[in-house]
Amino acid sequence: MPHHRPPRTDDGAPCPCGGPGAYRDCCAPLHRGGERAATAERLMRSRYSAFAVGDRDYLLRSWHPDTRPQNLDLDPATVWRRLEVLSTTGGTPFHNEGTVAFRAVYRENGREGALEEHSRFTRHGGNWVYLDALPG
């Protein structure tokens, strides 16, 4: 059985997503099930924070069942440092689909890198979920 660590949470720390508040007031309520993301960008930011704090269960819950992997192992050597949202289309409370292009900066084995993705989101059961990445 793959090992996964429990989420690393410091509720009073700044939220990893770059939001204007502490983790407890920003992404933690989504991770813990107390709130739902109102927009695709909000879901994407909360998913980035879930990677940063190691919340594997939230990542799987917020992934569309048609594209969700059966398992997800998070590498403890990867430290997510910063999120930059580059663009969004749709994804508002009035849409059923949307995209978010972003750059996520990380540090791994003493070296900095960046992941860039143009993600697709859709509603499933009334909730925003991650569908997949657009090619390119």
C-alpha positions in Angstrom: 0.0 0.0 0.0 1.5 3.4 -0.9 2.5 5.6 1.9 0.9 9.0 2.2 1.5 11.5 5.0 -1.2 13.4 6.8 -1.6 17.0 5.8 0.9 19.5 7.1 -1.2 22.3 8.4 -0.3 25.4 10.3 -3.7 27.1 10.4 -2.2 30.5 11.3 0.4 30.5 8.5 -0.2 32.5 5.3 -2.3 30.4 2.8 0.0 28.7 0.3 -2.4 29.7 -2.6 -1.3 33.4 -2.1 -4.8 34.5 -0.8 -5.0 37.4 1.5 -5.3 35.5 4.7 -4.2 32.7 6.9 -4.6 29.1 5.8 -7.4 28.6 8.3 -9.5 31.4 6.7 -8.7 30.6 3.1 -8.2 27.1 1.8 -8.6 25.1 5.1 -12.4 25.3 5.1 -12.5 23.8 1.6 -10.0 21.1 2.5 -12.0 20.2 5.6 -15.3 20.1 3.8 -16.8 23.2 5.5 -17.0 25.2 2.2 -17.2 24.6 -1.5 -15.3 26.5 -4.2 -17.6 29.1 -5.9 -15.3 29.4 -8.9 -12.9 27.2 -10.9 -10.0 29.5 -9.9 -10.9 29.1 -6.2 -10.9 25.3 -6.7 -7.5 25.5 -8.5 -6.0 27.6 -5.7 -7.3 25.2 -3.1 -5.9 22.3 -5.0 -2.5 24.0 -5.1 -2.7 24.5 -1.4 -3.6 20.9 -0.9 -0.4 19.9 -2.8 1.5 22.4 -0.5 0.2 21.0 2.7 0.1 17.4 1.6 -3.7 16.9 1.6 -3.9 13.9 -0.8 -7.6 13.1 0.2 -8.8 16.6 -0.9 -6.9 16.3 -4.2 -8.7 13.1 -4.9 -12.1 14.4 -3.8 -11.8 17.5 -6.0 -10.8 15.5 -9.1 -13.5 14.4 -11.7 -14.2 10.7 -11.3 -13.7 10.1 -15.0 -10.1 11.3 -14.9 -9.1 10.8 -11.2 -6.3 8.4 -10.6 -6.9 5.5 -8.2 -4.0 6.6 -6.1 -1.9 9.7 -5.7 1.5 9.7 -4.0 2.8 13.1 -3.0 6.6 13.5 -3.0 7.7 14.9 0.4 10.9 16.2 -1.2 8.8 18.7 -3.2 8.2 22.0 -1.5 5.6 24.2 -3.3 6.7 27.8 -3.0 4.5 30.1 -5.0 1.4 30.1 -7.3 0.9 32.5 -10.1 -2.5 32.5 -11.9 -1.8 33.5 -15.5 -5.4 33.5 -17.0 -8.9 32.2 -16.5 -11.8 31.6 -18.9 -15.4 30.9 -17.6 -15.4 29.2 -14.3 -17.6 31.7 -12.5 -20.6 30.8 -10.3 -22.7 31.2 -13.5 -20.7 28.7 -15.6 -20.4 25.0 -15.8 -16.9 24.9 -17.3 -13.8 26.9 -17.0 -10.1 27.0 -17.4 -7.2 28.3 -15.3 -3.7 28.7 -16.6 -1.1 28.9 -13.8 2.6 28.5 -12.9 3.4 26.7 -9.7 7.0 27.2 -8.4 8.5 24.5 -6.3 11.8 23.4 -4.8 13.0 19.9 -5.0 16.4 18.5 -4.1 17.8 22.0 -3.6 16.8 23.2 -7.0 13.9 25.5 -8.0 11.5 24.5 -10.8 8.1 25.5 -12.2 5.1 23.6 -13.4 2.9 25.4 -15.9 -0.5 24.0 -16.8 -3.7 25.1 -18.4 -6.3 23.2 -16.4 -9.9 22.4 -17.3 -12.6 22.4 -14.6 -16.2 21.4 -14.7 -19.1 21.0 -12.4 -19.9 17.5 -11.1 -22.7 17.0 -8.7 -23.0 20.8 -8.3 -19.3 21.2 -7.3 -16.3 22.4 -9.2 -13.8 19.6 -9.9 -10.5 19.4 -11.8 -11.0 17.6 -15.1 -7.6 17.6 -16.8 -4.9 19.7 -18.4 -5.2 21.1 -21.9 -2.4 19.9 -24.2 0.3 22.3 -25.1 
